[in-house]
Structure formats: C-alpha cells, structure tokens
Amino acid sequence: MVSSGIGGQLTQLVLGLLLVVGLIFVLAWLMRRVQNIGPGNAQVIEMIGSRALGPRDRLVLVQVGEEQILLGITPGRITPLHVLKTPVNVAPTQAATPEFAQRLMELLGKDQKDKK
C-alpha cells in the first residue's frame, strides 16, 4: 500500500512536470507569433556592416530609414560617430559554394573515421 502511494506521487510529479514544460513551449510559440504580427513587420533599423576594433570594441554601420549612421560600440557606451551623406551600397554576401560545403563534409567525415 505504501508503494502505490509513492508511485502515485511520482506519476503526479511527472505529469505536472510535463504540463509545465508543455506550457513553456506553447507560450514561446505564442510569443513568436505575436511578435511577427506588427504594423507591416518592416524593420526600421538594419545593420549594414560591423568591424571589430578590439576584443570588446566595434564599429557598426546601421541604416535608419534613408540615413546610414556609423556607431562606435564599447561595453558601456554607444556613440554615433558619423552620419553618411551618401549611403554605402553593400553587395549581399555570397553563401558557400556547394563544392566547398561538399569538400568540408568530406574532410570532417575523414577526421571522424580516423578517430574511431
């Protein structure tokens, strides 16, 4: 009789845990859906490029509407450095070629075989 009490409590604990974890996933999904619903879902601020100056300092070029602003970013501060009069046109980065990806996978596969 004592073992059935412990088994019932354990079952209740596991079901409660599953309910809480499920609720977390449902709320995360709901938040993602709500964030996507917005006025046109257009990005007003877009990062054009970034360059590291040191381990914690960066230069970042952002586009706000039609203006591009160069920002200096340090751990405690973000400073606007320059507003560009003529926007910088940046070509979209090219993805890795299929040949490169295939070659990389071959090399990784060989390394894993050598370790076995």
C-alpha positions as CSV (number, residue, x, y, z in Angstrom):
1,M,0.0,0.0,0.0
2,V,2.9,2.3,0.7
3,S,4.5,1.6,-2.7
4,S,1.3,2.6,-4.5
5,G,1.3,5.9,-2.7
6,I,4.8,6.6,-3.8
7,G,4.1,5.5,-7.3
8,G,1.0,7.8,-7.5
9,Q,3.0,10.7,-6.2
10,L,5.8,10.0,-8.7
11,T,3.2,9.8,-11.6
12,Q,1.6,13.1,-10.4
13,L,5.1,14.7,-10.3
14,V,6.0,13.6,-13.8
15,L,2.6,14.7,-15.2
16,G,3.0,18.1,-13.5
17,L,6.5,18.5,-14.9
18,L,5.3,17.6,-18.4
19,L,2.5,20.1,-18.1
20,V,4.8,22.9,-17.1
21,V,7.3,22.1,-19.9
22,G,4.5,21.9,-22.5
23,L,3.2,25.2,-21.2
24,I,6.6,26.8,-21.7
25,F,6.8,25.6,-25.3
26,V,3.2,26.8,-26.0
27,L,4.0,30.3,-24.6
28,A,7.3,30.5,-26.5
29,W,5.4,29.6,-29.8
30,L,2.7,32.2,-28.9
31,M,5.2,34.9,-28.2
32,R,6.9,34.3,-31.5
33,R,3.6,34.5,-33.3
34,V,2.6,37.7,-31.6
35,Q,6.0,39.4,-32.3
36,N,5.6,38.7,-36.0
37,I,2.2,40.4,-36.0
38,G,3.0,44.1,-36.3
39,P,2.4,47.1,-38.5
40,G,3.8,45.7,-41.7
41,N,6.5,43.9,-39.8
42,A,9.1,46.2,-41.5
43,Q,12.5,46.6,-40.0
44,V,13.2,50.3,-39.3
45,I,16.8,49.8,-38.2
46,E,19.0,47.4,-40.2
47,M,22.7,46.6,-39.5
48,I,24.7,47.0,-42.7
49,G,28.1,46.0,-41.5
50,S,30.3,45.6,-38.5
51,R,34.1,45.6,-37.8
52,A,35.8,44.6,-34.5
53,L,38.4,47.1,-33.3
54,G,39.4,45.1,-30.3
55,P,38.1,42.3,-28.1
56,R,35.2,44.5,-26.8
57,D,35.1,47.5,-29.2
58,R,33.3,47.6,-32.6
59,L,32.3,49.9,-35.4
60,V,28.8,49.3,-36.7
61,L,27.1,50.8,-39.8
62,V,23.3,50.9,-39.4
63,Q,20.6,52.1,-41.7
64,V,17.7,54.1,-40.2
65,G,15.2,54.9,-42.9
66,E,17.2,56.6,-45.6
67,E,20.2,57.5,-43.4
68,Q,23.3,55.5,-42.6
69,I,25.0,56.1,-39.3
70,L,28.4,54.9,-38.2
71,L,28.3,53.9,-34.5
72,G,31.2,53.2,-32.1
73,I,30.2,50.5,-29.6
74,T,32.1,49.8,-26.4
75,P,30.9,47.8,-23.4
76,G,29.4,50.8,-21.6
77,R,28.5,53.1,-24.4
78,I,27.2,53.5,-28.0
79,T,28.4,56.7,-29.7
80,P,27.2,58.0,-33.1
81,L,30.5,58.8,-35.0
82,H,29.3,60.0,-38.4
83,V,26.1,60.3,-40.5
84,L,26.9,59.4,-44.1
85,K,25.7,61.8,-46.7
86,T,25.7,59.2,-49.4
87,P,24.7,55.7,-48.4
88,V,27.2,52.9,-48.8
89,N,25.9,50.2,-51.2
90,V,26.9,46.8,-49.8
91,A,26.6,43.7,-52.0
92,P,24.8,40.8,-50.3
93,T,27.3,38.2,-49.0
94,Q,27.6,35.1,-51.1
95,A,26.8,31.7,-49.5
96,A,29.4,29.0,-49.5
97,T,29.6,27.2,-52.8
98,P,28.2,23.6,-52.9
99,E,31.7,22.4,-53.8
100,F,33.2,24.0,-50.7
101,A,30.4,22.6,-48.5
102,Q,30.8,19.1,-50.0
103,R,34.6,19.2,-49.6
104,L,34.3,20.4,-46.0
105,M,31.9,17.5,-45.2
106,E,34.3,15.0,-46.8
107,L,37.2,16.4,-44.6
108,L,35.0,16.2,-41.5
109,G,34.0,12.7,-42.4
110,K,37.6,11.6,-42.8
111,D,38.5,13.1,-39.4
112,Q,35.7,11.3,-37.7
113,K,36.8,8.0,-39.3
114,D,40.4,8.5,-38.2
115,K,39.3,9.0,-34.6
116,K,37.4,5.6,-34.4
